[in-house]
Amino acid sequence: MASIIPFLEIAGRSVAVYLFMILAIKFFGKKELSQLSVIDLVFILLISNSVQNAMVGPSTTLEGGITAAASLFIINSILKQFLFRDKKVNEWIQGSPVMLVHDGKIIEDHLKNEKITHEELEAAIREHGVNSVSEVNLAILEVDGNISILSDNYQSHSKRKRRARKDLSGLN
C-alpha cells in the first residue's frame, strides 16, 4: 500500500494543475485559444515546463510520468462529461459566442472586452475571403477562439460549393 501513495500524490497534483490551467485560460480570454502569436507560443511552452515539476514532484520515473498523463486524461474526460451535462457551468467555463460585427458595423465594446484589435479582426475577415468590414453581415468570436464571418459574398460561395457537390455526387 505504501508504494501507491506517491502515485496518488502525482495524480492529485496533476488534477490540481489541470484545474488551475482551465481557470487561468478562462480568465485570460478565449481569443488566446485560437490566435496564437509568438509571445503566446513561448508563454505556453514555458508554462508547460513550469508546471511539470508541480505535477510529478520529485519523481522522474516513467511510472510517475504515465501517472500524471493518465490523471490528466481521466480528469479531462470527467470534466467534458460534466460540461456536456451542465450547460450553465459549460457556459461559465467556456464562455459564449460574442458578436463582433453586425451589418458591416464593428461593435467596439465587444472588441475591447475580448481584447481583439481592428487589425486582428480585419485579418480574420480577409481569411474568409471578404474584402472589408462593410461587407460583413455577421462576425462572431466563437467559444473556441475562432472568428466566424458571414457575408453575402460567403453565402454565394457556399451555394456554388453545394452545386459542385451535387454535380460530383452524380458521378458515382
Beta strands, then each sheet from edge to edge (+ up, - down):
strand 1: 98-102
strand 2: 105-106
strand 3: 136-141
strand 4: 147-151
sheet 1: 2+ 1- 3+ 4-
end
